[in-house]
């Protein structure tokens, strides 16, 4: 199974994702790590939620 970076959308096993990991400390995911679809993201003062049409919701 192929996994993708949830910040940039590229394959997780290709390239350096150090900048993506650093950005994820402050930002919600933008791409589904399982299918690479762009997720619907909502940021609120209390956190965030992200939804993939295929794989459901995440929150943080």
mmCIF file of the N, C-alpha and C atoms, coordinates in Angstrom:
data_MODEL
# 
_entry.id   MODEL 
# 
loop_
_atom_site.group_PDB 
_atom_site.id 
_atom_site.type_symbol 
_atom_site.label_atom_id 
_atom_site.label_alt_id 
_atom_site.label_comp_id 
_atom_site.label_asym_id 
_atom_site.label_entity_id 
_atom_site.label_seq_id 
_atom_site.pdbx_PDB_ins_code 
_atom_site.Cartn_x 
_atom_site.Cartn_y 
_atom_site.Cartn_z 
_atom_site.occupancy 
_atom_site.B_iso_or_equiv 
_atom_site.pdbx_formal_charge 
_atom_site.auth_seq_id 
_atom_site.auth_comp_id 
_atom_site.auth_asym_id 
_atom_site.auth_atom_id 
_atom_site.pdbx_PDB_model_num 
ATOM 1   N N  . UNK A 1 1  ? 0.840   -1.182 0.000  1.00 0.00 ? 1  UNK A N  1 
ATOM 2   C CA . UNK A 1 1  ? 0.000   0.000  0.000  1.00 0.00 ? 1  UNK A CA 1 
ATOM 3   C C  . UNK A 1 1  ? 0.883   1.243  0.000  1.00 0.00 ? 1  UNK A C  1 
ATOM 4   N N  . UNK A 1 2  ? 0.542   2.204  -0.806 1.00 0.00 ? 2  UNK A N  1 
ATOM 5   C CA . UNK A 1 2  ? 1.282   3.451  -0.896 1.00 0.00 ? 2  UNK A CA 1 
ATOM 6   C C  . UNK A 1 2  ? 0.675   4.476  0.056  1.00 0.00 ? 2  UNK A C  1 
ATOM 7   N N  . UNK A 1 3  ? 1.542   5.182  0.776  1.00 0.00 ? 3  UNK A N  1 
ATOM 8   C CA . UNK A 1 3  ? 1.090   6.260  1.647  1.00 0.00 ? 3  UNK A CA 1 
ATOM 9   C C  . UNK A 1 3  ? 1.642   7.576  1.134  1.00 0.00 ? 3  UNK A C  1 
ATOM 10  N N  . UNK A 1 4  ? 0.916   8.645  1.414  1.00 0.00 ? 4  UNK A N  1 
ATOM 11  C CA . UNK A 1 4  ? 1.269   9.962  0.918  1.00 0.00 ? 4  UNK A CA 1 
ATOM 12  C C  . UNK A 1 4  ? 1.473   10.930 2.081  1.00 0.00 ? 4  UNK A C  1 
ATOM 13  N N  . UNK A 1 5  ? 2.256   11.964 1.844  1.00 0.00 ? 5  UNK A N  1 
ATOM 14  C CA . UNK A 1 5  ? 2.474   13.011 2.828  1.00 0.00 ? 5  UNK A CA 1 
ATOM 15  C C  . UNK A 1 5  ? 1.164   13.781 2.984  1.00 0.00 ? 5  UNK A C  1 
ATOM 16  N N  . UNK A 1 6  ? 0.706   13.963 4.206  1.00 0.00 ? 6  UNK A N  1 
ATOM 17  C CA . UNK A 1 6  ? -0.561  14.664 4.410  1.00 0.00 ? 6  UNK A CA 1 
ATOM 18  C C  . UNK A 1 6  ? -0.424  16.182 4.335  1.00 0.00 ? 6  UNK A C  1 
ATOM 19  N N  . UNK A 1 7  ? 0.786   16.668 4.123  1.00 0.00 ? 7  UNK A N  1 
ATOM 20  C CA . UNK A 1 7  ? 0.989   18.115 3.970  1.00 0.00 ? 7  UNK A CA 1 
ATOM 21  C C  . UNK A 1 7  ? 1.158   18.509 2.501  1.00 0.00 ? 7  UNK A C  1 
ATOM 22  N N  . UNK A 1 8  ? 2.018   17.809 1.760  1.00 0.00 ? 8  UNK A N  1 
ATOM 23  C CA . UNK A 1 8  ? 2.290   18.199 0.374  1.00 0.00 ? 8  UNK A CA 1 
ATOM 24  C C  . UNK A 1 8  ? 1.614   17.293 -0.659 1.00 0.00 ? 8  UNK A C  1 
ATOM 25  N N  . UNK A 1 9  ? 1.197   16.094 -0.256 1.00 0.00 ? 9  UNK A N  1 
ATOM 26  C CA . UNK A 1 9  ? 0.515   15.189 -1.168 1.00 0.00 ? 9  UNK A CA 1 
ATOM 27  C C  . UNK A 1 9  ? 1.417   14.274 -1.979 1.00 0.00 ? 9  UNK A C  1 
ATOM 28  N N  . UNK A 1 10 ? 2.736   14.425 -1.856 1.00 0.00 ? 10 UNK A N  1 
ATOM 29  C CA . UNK A 1 10 ? 3.645   13.535 -2.593 1.00 0.00 ? 10 UNK A CA 1 
ATOM 30  C C  . UNK A 1 10 ? 3.781   12.206 -1.858 1.00 0.00 ? 10 UNK A C  1 
ATOM 31  N N  . UNK A 1 11 ? 4.323   11.202 -2.535 1.00 0.00 ? 11 UNK A N  1 
ATOM 32  C CA . UNK A 1 11 ? 4.534   9.901  -1.903 1.00 0.00 ? 11 UNK A CA 1 
ATOM 33  C C  . UNK A 1 11 ? 5.402   10.063 -0.663 1.00 0.00 ? 11 UNK A C  1 
ATOM 34  N N  . UNK A 1 12 ? 5.021   9.417  0.417  1.00 0.00 ? 12 UNK A N  1 
ATOM 35  C CA . UNK A 1 12 ? 5.735   9.552  1.687  1.00 0.00 ? 12 UNK A CA 1 
ATOM 36  C C  . UNK A 1 12 ? 7.141   8.960  1.618  1.00 0.00 ? 12 UNK A C  1 
ATOM 37  N N  . UNK A 1 13 ? 7.356   7.979  0.748  1.00 0.00 ? 13 UNK A N  1 
ATOM 38  C CA . UNK A 1 13 ? 8.663   7.329  0.662  1.00 0.00 ? 13 UNK A CA 1 
ATOM 39  C C  . UNK A 1 13 ? 9.591   7.972  -0.369 1.00 0.00 ? 13 UNK A C  1 
ATOM 40  N N  . UNK A 1 14 ? 9.179   9.094  -0.955 1.00 0.00 ? 14 UNK A N  1 
ATOM 41  C CA . UNK A 1 14 ? 10.006  9.788  -1.941 1.00 0.00 ? 14 UNK A CA 1 
ATOM 42  C C  . UNK A 1 14 ? 10.355  11.184 -1.450 1.00 0.00 ? 14 UNK A C  1 
ATOM 43  N N  . UNK A 1 15 ? 11.610  11.511 -1.467 1.00 0.00 ? 15 UNK A N  1 
ATOM 44  C CA . UNK A 1 15 ? 12.050  12.849 -1.103 1.00 0.00 ? 15 UNK A CA 1 
ATOM 45  C C  . UNK A 1 15 ? 12.120  13.074 0.402  1.00 0.00 ? 15 UNK A C  1 
ATOM 46  N N  . UNK A 1 16 ? 12.474  14.291 0.751  1.00 0.00 ? 16 UNK A N  1 
ATOM 47  C CA . UNK A 1 16 ? 12.632  14.689 2.144  1.00 0.00 ? 16 UNK A CA 1 
ATOM 48  C C  . UNK A 1 16 ? 11.387  15.452 2.594  1.00 0.00 ? 16 UNK A C  1 
ATOM 49  N N  . UNK A 1 17 ? 10.750  14.985 3.632  1.00 0.00 ? 17 UNK A N  1 
ATOM 50  C CA . UNK A 1 17 ? 9.527   15.612 4.134  1.00 0.00 ? 17 UNK A CA 1 
ATOM 51  C C  . UNK A 1 17 ? 9.755   16.299 5.484  1.00 0.00 ? 17 UNK A C  1 
ATOM 52  N N  . UNK A 1 18 ? 11.002  16.681 5.771  1.00 0.00 ? 18 UNK A N  1 
ATOM 53  C CA . UNK A 1 18 ? 11.300  17.359 7.036  1.00 0.00 ? 18 UNK A CA 1 
ATOM 54  C C  . UNK A 1 18 ? 10.547  18.677 7.146  1.00 0.00 ? 18 UNK A C  1 
ATOM 55  N N  . UNK A 1 19 ? 10.470  19.435 6.056  1.00 0.00 ? 19 UNK A N  1 
ATOM 56  C CA . UNK A 1 19 ? 9.747   20.707 6.076  1.00 0.00 ? 19 UNK A CA 1 
ATOM 57  C C  . UNK A 1 19 ? 8.249   20.470 6.273  1.00 0.00 ? 19 UNK A C  1 
ATOM 58  N N  . UNK A 1 20 ? 7.747   19.393 5.709  1.00 0.00 ? 20 UNK A N  1 
ATOM 59  C CA . UNK A 1 20 ? 6.328   19.053 5.874  1.00 0.00 ? 20 UNK A CA 1 
ATOM 60  C C  . UNK A 1 20 ? 6.028   18.707 7.328  1.00 0.00 ? 20 UNK A C  1 
ATOM 61  N N  . UNK A 1 21 ? 6.903   17.938 7.947  1.00 0.00 ? 21 UNK A N  1 
ATOM 62  C CA . UNK A 1 21 ? 6.714   17.582 9.357  1.00 0.00 ? 21 UNK A CA 1 
ATOM 63  C C  . UNK A 1 21 ? 6.756   18.820 10.242 1.00 0.00 ? 21 UNK A C  1 
ATOM 64  N N  . UNK A 1 22 ? 7.646   19.748 9.938  1.00 0.00 ? 22 UNK A N  1 
ATOM 65  C CA . UNK A 1 22 ? 7.727   20.985 10.712 1.00 0.00 ? 22 UNK A CA 1 
ATOM 66  C C  . UNK A 1 22 ? 6.460   21.823 10.534 1.00 0.00 ? 22 UNK A C  1 
ATOM 67  N N  . UNK A 1 23 ? 5.950   21.898 9.320  1.00 0.00 ? 23 UNK A N  1 
ATOM 68  C CA . UNK A 1 23 ? 4.734   22.667 9.056  1.00 0.00 ? 23 UNK A CA 1 
ATOM 69  C C  . UNK A 1 23 ? 3.525   22.035 9.741  1.00 0.00 ? 23 UNK A C  1 
ATOM 70  N N  . UNK A 1 24 ? 3.497   20.709 9.809  1.00 0.00 ? 24 UNK A N  1 
ATOM 71  C CA . UNK A 1 24 ? 2.360   20.000 10.419 1.00 0.00 ? 24 UNK A CA 1 
ATOM 72  C C  . UNK A 1 24 ? 2.264   20.247 11.918 1.00 0.00 ? 24 UNK A C  1 
ATOM 73  N N  . UNK A 1 25 ? 3.323   20.740 12.531 1.00 0.00 ? 25 UNK A N  1 
ATOM 74  C CA . UNK A 1 25 ? 3.257   21.070 13.954 1.00 0.00 ? 25 UNK A CA 1 
ATOM 75  C C  . UNK A 1 25 ? 2.313   22.251 14.184 1.00 0.00 ? 25 UNK A C  1 
ATOM 76  N N  . UNK A 1 26 ? 2.123   23.088 13.159 1.00 0.00 ? 26 UNK A N  1 
ATOM 77  C CA . UNK A 1 26 ? 1.286   24.282 13.290 1.00 0.00 ? 26 UNK A CA 1 
ATOM 78  C C  . UNK A 1 26 ? 0.039   24.260 12.403 1.00 0.00 ? 26 UNK A C  1 
ATOM 79  N N  . UNK A 1 27 ? -0.025  23.350 11.435 1.00 0.00 ? 27 UNK A N  1 
ATOM 80  C CA . UNK A 1 27 ? -1.117  23.342 10.464 1.00 0.00 ? 27 UNK A CA 1 
ATOM 81  C C  . UNK A 1 27 ? -1.809  21.986 10.421 1.00 0.00 ? 27 UNK A C  1 
ATOM 82  N N  . UNK A 1 28 ? -3.073  21.960 10.032 1.00 0.00 ? 28 UNK A N  1 
ATOM 83  C CA . UNK A 1 28 ? -3.772  20.679 9.863  1.00 0.00 ? 28 UNK A CA 1 
ATOM 84  C C  . UNK A 1 28 ? -3.315  19.979 8.583  1.00 0.00 ? 28 UNK A C  1 
ATOM 85  N N  . UNK A 1 29 ? -3.618  18.697 8.435  1.00 0.00 ? 29 UNK A N  1 
ATOM 86  C CA . UNK A 1 29 ? -3.277  18.005 7.191  1.00 0.00 ? 29 UNK A CA 1 
ATOM 87  C C  . UNK A 1 29 ? -4.100  18.561 6.038  1.00 0.00 ? 29 UNK A C  1 
ATOM 88  N N  . UNK A 1 30 ? -3.556  18.522 4.855  1.00 0.00 ? 30 UNK A N  1 
ATOM 89  C CA . UNK A 1 30 ? -4.254  19.018 3.665  1.00 0.00 ? 30 UNK A CA 1 
ATOM 90  C C  . UNK A 1 30 ? -4.631  17.899 2.699  1.00 0.00 ? 30 UNK A C  1 
ATOM 91  N N  . UNK A 1 31 ? -3.882  16.793 2.734  1.00 0.00 ? 31 UNK A N  1 
ATOM 92  C CA . UNK A 1 31 ? -4.121  15.669 1.836  1.00 0.00 ? 31 UNK A CA 1 
ATOM 93  C C  . UNK A 1 31 ? -4.358  14.402 2.646  1.00 0.00 ? 31 UNK A C  1 
ATOM 94  N N  . UNK A 1 32 ? -5.176  13.509 2.133  1.00 0.00 ? 32 UNK A N  1 
ATOM 95  C CA . UNK A 1 32 ? -5.383  12.216 2.776  1.00 0.00 ? 32 UNK A CA 1 
ATOM 96  C C  . UNK A 1 32 ? -4.117  11.379 2.584  1.00 0.00 ? 32 UNK A C  1 
ATOM 97  N N  . UNK A 1 33 ? -3.593  10.845 3.669  1.00 0.00 ? 33 UNK A N  1 
ATOM 98  C CA . UNK A 1 33 ? -2.368  10.044 3.599  1.00 0.00 ? 33 UNK A CA 1 
ATOM 99  C C  . UNK A 1 33 ? -2.611  8.687  2.945  1.00 0.00 ? 33 UNK A C  1 
ATOM 100 N N  . UNK A 1 34 ? -3.852  8.266  2.829  1.00 0.00 ? 34 UNK A N  1 
ATOM 101 C CA . UNK A 1 34 ? -4.154  6.958  2.246  1.00 0.00 ? 34 UNK A CA 1 
ATOM 102 C C  . UNK A 1 34 ? -4.434  7.011  0.747  1.00 0.00 ? 34 UNK A C  1 
ATOM 103 N N  . UNK A 1 35 ? -5.076  8.115  0.270  1.00 0.00 ? 35 UNK A N  1 
ATOM 104 C CA . UNK A 1 35 ? -5.455  8.153  -1.148 1.00 0.00 ? 35 UNK A CA 1 
ATOM 105 C C  . UNK A 1 35 ? -4.999  9.404  -1.897 1.00 0.00 ? 35 UNK A C  1 
ATOM 106 N N  . UNK A 1 36 ? -4.378  10.352 -1.209 1.00 0.00 ? 36 UNK A N  1 
ATOM 107 C CA . UNK A 1 36 ? -3.826  11.574 -1.794 1.00 0.00 ? 36 UNK A CA 1 
ATOM 108 C C  . UNK A 1 36 ? -4.885  12.593 -2.217 1.00 0.00 ? 36 UNK A C  1 
ATOM 109 N N  . UNK A 1 37 ? -6.138  12.369 -1.864 1.00 0.00 ? 37 UNK A N  1 
ATOM 110 C CA . UNK A 1 37 ? -7.172  13.354 -2.182 1.00 0.00 ? 37 UNK A CA 1 
ATOM 111 C C  . UNK A 1 37 ? -6.996  14.593 -1.316 1.00 0.00 ? 37 UNK A C  1 
ATOM 112 N N  . UNK A 1 38 ? -7.316  15.723 -1.876 1.00 0.00 ? 38 UNK A N  1 
ATOM 113 C CA . UNK A 1 38 ? -7.320  16.976 -1.113 1.00 0.00 ? 38 UNK A CA 1 
ATOM 114 C C  . UNK A 1 38 ? -8.504  16.912 -0.147 1.00 0.00 ? 38 UNK A C  1 
ATOM 115 N N  . UNK A 1 39 ? -8.258  17.209 1.125  1.00 0.00 ? 39 UNK A N  1 
ATOM 116 C CA . UNK A 1 39 ? -9.310  17.111 2.133  1.00 0.00 ? 39 UNK A CA 1 
ATOM 117 C C  . UNK A 1 39 ? -9.977  18.463 2.369  1.00 0.00 ? 39 UNK A C  1 
ATOM 118 N N  . UNK A 1 40 ? -11.216 18.410 2.830  1.00 0.00 ? 40 UNK A N  1 
ATOM 119 C CA . UNK A 1 40 ? -11.941 19.602 3.259  1.00 0.00 ? 40 UNK A CA 1 
ATOM 120 C C  . UNK A 1 40 ? -11.491 19.875 4.694  1.00 0.00 ? 40 UNK A C  1 
ATOM 121 N N  . UNK A 1 41 ? -10.881 21.041 4.925  1.00 0.00 ? 41 UNK A N  1 
ATOM 122 C CA . UNK A 1 41 ? -10.300 21.354 6.232  1.00 0.00 ? 41 UNK A CA 1 
ATOM 123 C C  . UNK A 1 41 ? -11.002 22.572 6.815  1.00 0.00 ? 41 UNK A C  1 
ATOM 124 N N  . UNK A 1 42 ? -11.338 22.472 8.086  1.00 0.00 ? 42 UNK A N  1 
ATOM 125 C CA . UNK A 1 42 ? -11.908 23.612 8.802  1.00 0.00 ? 42 UNK A CA 1 
ATOM 126 C C  . UNK A 1 42 ? -11.062 23.866 10.045 1.00 0.00 ? 42 UNK A C  1 
ATOM 127 N N  . UNK A 1 43 ? -10.593 25.104 10.173 1.00 0.00 ? 43 UNK A N  1 
ATOM 128 C CA . UNK A 1 43 ? -9.783  25.503 11.324 1.00 0.00 ? 43 UNK A CA 1 
ATOM 129 C C  . UNK A 1 43 ? -10.637 26.409 12.206 1.00 0.00 ? 43 UNK A C  1 
ATOM 130 N N  . UNK A 1 44 ? -10.676 26.107 13.493 1.00 0.00 ? 44 UNK A N  1 
ATOM 131 C CA . UNK A 1 44 ? -11.406 26.913 14.468 1.00 0.00 ? 44 UNK A CA 1 
ATOM 132 C C  . UNK A 1 44 ? -10.433 27.334 15.569 1.00 0.00 ? 44 UNK A C  1 
ATOM 133 N N  . UNK A 1 45 ? -10.831 28.265 16.435 1.00 0.00 ? 45 UNK A N  1 
ATOM 134 C CA . UNK A 1 45 ? -9.944  28.654 17.529 1.00 0.00 ? 45 UNK A CA 1 
ATOM 135 C C  . UNK A 1 45 ? -9.578  27.481 18.452 1.00 0.00 ? 45 UNK A C  1 
ATOM 136 N N  . UNK A 1 46 ? -10.443 26.483 18.526 1.00 0.00 ? 46 UNK A N  1 
ATOM 137 C CA . UNK A 1 46 ? -10.190 25.348 19.407 1.00 0.00 ? 46 UNK A CA 1 
ATOM 138 C C  . UNK A 1 46 ? -9.521  24.155 18.762 1.00 0.00 ? 46 UNK A C  1 
ATOM 139 N N  . UNK A 1 47 ? -9.241  24.193 17.469 1.00 0.00 ? 47 UNK A N  1 
ATOM 140 C CA . UNK A 1 47 ? -8.615  23.045 16.802 1.00 0.00 ? 47 UNK A CA 1 
ATOM 141 C C  . UNK A 1 47 ? -8.919  23.028 15.317 1.00 0.00 ? 47 UNK A C  1 
ATOM 142 N N  . UNK A 1 48 ? -8.967  21.855 14.737 1.00 0.00 ? 48 UNK A N  1 
ATOM 143 C CA . UNK A 1 48 ? -9.226  21.708 13.310 1.00 0.00 ? 48 UNK A CA 1 
ATOM 144 C C  . UNK A 1 48 ? -9.938  20.386 13.054 1.00 0.00 ? 48 UNK A C  1 
ATOM 145 N N  . UNK A 1 49 ? -10.565 20.290 11.879 1.00 0.00 ? 49 UNK A N  1 
ATOM 146 C CA . UNK A 1 49 ? -11.127 19.026 11.412 1.00 0.00 ? 49 UNK A CA 1 
ATOM 147 C C  . UNK A 1 49 ? -10.826 18.924 9.925  1.00 0.00 ? 49 UNK A C  1 
ATOM 148 N N  . UNK A 1 50 ? -10.592 17.721 9.454  1.00 0.00 ? 50 UNK A N  1 
ATOM 149 C CA . UNK A 1 50 ? -10.299 17.474 8.048  1.00 0.00 ? 50 UNK A CA 1 
ATOM 150 C C  . UNK A 1 50 ? -11.089 16.247 7.620  1.00 0.00 ? 50 UNK A C  1 
ATOM 151 N N  . UNK A 1 51 ? -11.661 16.301 6.409  1.00 0.00 ? 51 UNK A N  1 
ATOM 152 C CA . UNK A 1 51 ? -12.500 15.204 5.942  1.00 0.00 ? 51 UNK A CA 1 
ATOM 153 C C  . UNK A 1 51 ? -12.104 14.780 4.541  1.00 0.00 ? 51 UNK A C  1 
ATOM 154 N N  . UNK A 1 52 ? -11.844 13.494 4.383  1.00 0.00 ? 52 UNK A N  1 
ATOM 155 C CA . UNK A 1 52 ? -11.588 12.876 3.081  1.00 0.00 ? 52 UNK A CA 1 
ATOM 156 C C  . UNK A 1 52 ? -12.897 12.246 2.619  1.00 0.00 ? 52 UNK A C  1 
ATOM 157 N N  . UNK A 1 53 ? -13.270 12.448 1.374  1.00 0.00 ? 53 UNK A N  1 
ATOM 158 C CA . UNK A 1 53 ? -14.506 11.891 0.853  1.00 0.00 ? 53 UNK A CA 1 
ATOM 159 C C  . UNK A 1 53 ? -14.508 10.365 0.895  1.00 0.00 ? 53 UNK A C  1 
ATOM 160 N N  . UNK A 1 54 ? -13.353 9.760  0.814  1.00 0.00 ? 54 UNK A N  1 
ATOM 161 C CA . UNK A 1 54 ? -13.241 8.304  0.792  1.00 0.00 ? 54 UNK A CA 1 
ATOM 162 C C  . UNK A 1 54 ? -12.994 7.687  2.166  1.00 0.00 ? 54 UNK A C  1 
ATOM 163 N N  . UNK A 1 55 ? -12.175 8.336  3.015  1.00 0.00 ? 55 UNK A N  1 
ATOM 164 C CA . UNK A 1 55 ? -11.716 7.727  4.253  1.00 0.00 ? 55 UNK A CA 1 
ATOM 165 C C  . UNK A 1 55 ? -12.212 8.365  5.546  1.00 0.00 ? 55 UNK A C  1 
ATOM 166 N N  . UNK A 1 56 ? -13.060 9.363  5.466  1.00 0.00 ? 56 UNK A N  1 
ATOM 167 C CA . UNK A 1 56 ? -13.664 9.917  6.659  1.00 0.00 ? 56 UNK A CA 1 
ATOM 168 C C  . UNK A 1 56 ? -12.922 11.097 7.264  1.00 0.00 ? 56 UNK A C  1 
ATOM 169 N N  . UNK A 1 57 ? -13.171 11.326 8.561  1.00 0.00 ? 57 UNK A N  1 
ATOM 170 C CA . UNK A 1 57 ? -12.710 12.541 9.231  1.00 0.00 ? 57 UNK A CA 1 
ATOM 171 C C  . UNK A 1 57 ? -11.558 12.312 10.198 1.00 0.00 ? 57 UNK A C  1 
ATOM 172 N N  . UNK A 1 58 ? -10.791 13.378 10.377 1.00 0.00 ? 58 UNK A N  1 
ATOM 173 C CA . UNK A 1 58 ? -9.730  13.471 11.389 1.00 0.00 ? 58 UNK A CA 1 
ATOM 174 C C  . UNK A 1 58 ? -9.976  14.778 12.143 1.00 0.00 ? 58 UNK A C  1 
ATOM 175 N N  . UNK A 1 59 ? -9.473  14.869 13.349 1.00 0.00 ? 59 UNK A N  1 
ATOM 176 C CA . UNK A 1 59 ? -9.549  16.131 14.083 1.00 0.00 ? 59 UNK A CA 1 
ATOM 177 C C  . UNK A 1 59 ? -8.344  16.282 14.981 1.00 0.00 ? 59 UNK A C  1 
ATOM 178 N N  . UNK A 1 60 ? -8.105  17.515 15.388 1.00 0.00 ? 60 UNK A N  1 
ATOM 179 C CA . UNK A 1 60 ? -6.964  17.765 16.258 1.00 0.00 ? 60 UNK A CA 1 
ATOM 180 C C  . UNK A 1 60 ? -7.062  19.108 16.917 1.00 0.00 ? 60 UNK A C  1 
# 
